[in-house]
Amino acid sequence: MASFPSLLLQAETIAAQGAFAEAQAAFFDPDPEAALGLRRRLAAVDGGVVAHFYMDPELQGVLYATPWPHIHISDSLVMADRAVAMAEAGARTIAVLGVDFMSENVRAMLDASGRSDVAVYRVSER
């Protein structure tokens, strides 16, 4: 019988049992080079990222590990509000990690707040 999916957290290690737990463990062990690379790219374009909770745990881990003030992961109701706050704090571009309506809502809320100058991009798997 397969063991119940679980994360075993210890002072220095995380052990995963089962596929679901392995995906969750990826959140706790993000690639530091990916985080620093994302920070460099965001800094180059004064960018921000809003992402939905359903994004892959590995991606969420990299986002959380990235030392940049304009990154937020939430449900769809909060994503657009955070994008507006990012624009007000100096972000000139916003990448939206979610489905189409989420990026459309970010665009609409930025426009409604007078920030039509901020570019919005929907990230796809391509």
Number of C-alpha atoms within 10 A of each C-alpha: 3 6 7 10 13 16 16 12 11 8 5 5 10 14 13 18 15 14 11 13 16 18 14 18 22 19 19 17 14 20 17 13 11 15 19 16 13 19 21 16 11 22 14 9 12 16 26 25 25 29 25 20 15 12 12 13 18 18 17 22 20 22 23 16 20 23 14 18 13 23 21 20 19 14 15 19 11 15 24 24 17 20 28 23 14 24 24 14 11 14 22 18 20 28 20 25 22 20 14 12 11 21 24 16 16 26 23 15 17 23 14 11 13 11 16 14 11 21 15 21 16 17 15 10 4 3
